[in-house]
Amino acid sequence: MAKKKKFIPSGVVCILAIVVIFGYMGWVMGFTNMLNTIMKTAHDLLLNTVFYLMGLCVITGALGKLLVDFGVVDILQKLLRPVMKPLFNLPGVASLGAVLTFLSDNPAIISLCQDKKFSYCFKKYQHISLVNFGTTFGMGILVIIFMMGQGYFAAPLIGLAGAVVGCIITTRLMQYFTCKDYPQFRYENALSDEEMASIEEEEKELETKPHQSGFIRVLNALLDGGKSGVEIGLAIIPGVLVISTFVMMMTFGGSVEGMDAMGNDIVVYTGAAYQGTQLLPWLAGKISFIFKWLFGFEAPELVAFPITALGAVGAALGLVPEFASQGIIDENAIAVFTAMGMCWSGFLSTHAATLDSLGYRSLISRAYTSHFLAGIGAGIFTHWLYVGITFVGSLLGPKDSSDATAQTWNTIQNETYRVEIIVVENGVKASQATLDVI
């Protein structure tokens, strides 16, 4: 069958998109101010956000490698094994994937899935769902530590619970879609017996090598893990600088310098960092009641975080300090950010490459659909979990000072006082009366 000719070349579409996007921003901000804002915002994000995230990546990478090499991860795997089958329909060894991606990033699941000894424990449909399963916990420790570094401690843990719910949704959905498209994968093993036999021979050869001392093992683990942290930190630079800069310029407005005669803010664009067109808040404001009910967002600007987390969670984290400086963020938003940030974790930029490397390119669209729905579910669950915990806490917690003051005043009002009145004329008592005052 002959291929249909395209009426509009893809290059023309790309040019039109660039003209529309940058033409709109230049029309609102002024082209000179737009260019200055792009450069200054990217520069500030590089210095104040990227290097901070890279430092966290190095520390968590070193810690993760140390835990793996000294068997701590194996202990965690055994502890988590009883919950893996009923919740995720995965063998217990899959918990290792959650721990590794939680301590590092999504790509950790690639190396694990390509490990033949690890993959031998899975059916094909389970092996494919590991991509969604591991991505849900990607950069989890980084997200939680970052949120705690902003001064929130309980909210990130509530978000972690929401991410687990999102993981259940995406893993189960991916398994359902895989078995629906390829029913034979339900019964086929991920690896054959011949491949497993070759792995056992390789392990026997490794056992003959001399063992290293404990100090050298610790040193190698810390340095190798820290090196992987640097690689992750470098990998998030494009996402933070490009995606976060673009999203911020679509989220924030100009500088407010006074008010006009009608009481409206006078907005001025100076080319400073973090100025923008406020297009996303305007669009979100049209349906803000949906975001408020689903996620509890009090400000429409907050929708920029989950949108950015679709492509890069590191870039999404760069939005949080600016939200905090504007006073539009609260504990509920931090909890929802943690859940959706961990669950989505930039899956738009990793799922395709991961599934392609495993040889399952035909299931990329299924993986995207499953993971997108899981992120929405994680955010909704986290919001209402936070509402429930807050409500229970208000019932069980101590009453505030206003309640105590009101109770004291009611007690005073209910008390009765006896007042004796004596009238004196010319130094002589003329009359006397006693009154009961309530």
Protein Blocks (a to p, Z undefined) as FASTA:
>chain_A
ZZdddfbdfklmmmmmmmmmmmmmmmmnopklmmmmmmmmmmmmmmmmmmmmmmmmmmmm
mmmmmmmmnommmmmmmmmmmmmmmmnopafklmmmmmmmmmmcmklmmmmmmpmklmmm
pcfklmmmmmmmmmmmgoklmmmmmmmmnopaklmmmmmmmmmmmmmmmmmmmmmmmmmm
mmmlmmpcfbdfklmmmmmmmmmmmmmpccddfklmmmmmmmmmmmmmmmmmmmmmmmmm
mmmmmmmmmmmccddedjdfkopacdddehiahiaehlmmmmmmmmmmmmmmmnopabfk
lmmmmmmmmmomklmmmmmmmmmmnopacfklmmmmmmmmmmnnomlmmmmmmmmmnopa
mlmmmmmmmmmmmmmmmmmmmmmmmmmmmmmmmmmmccdfklmmmmmmmmmmmpccdddd
dddeehiafbdcddddZZ
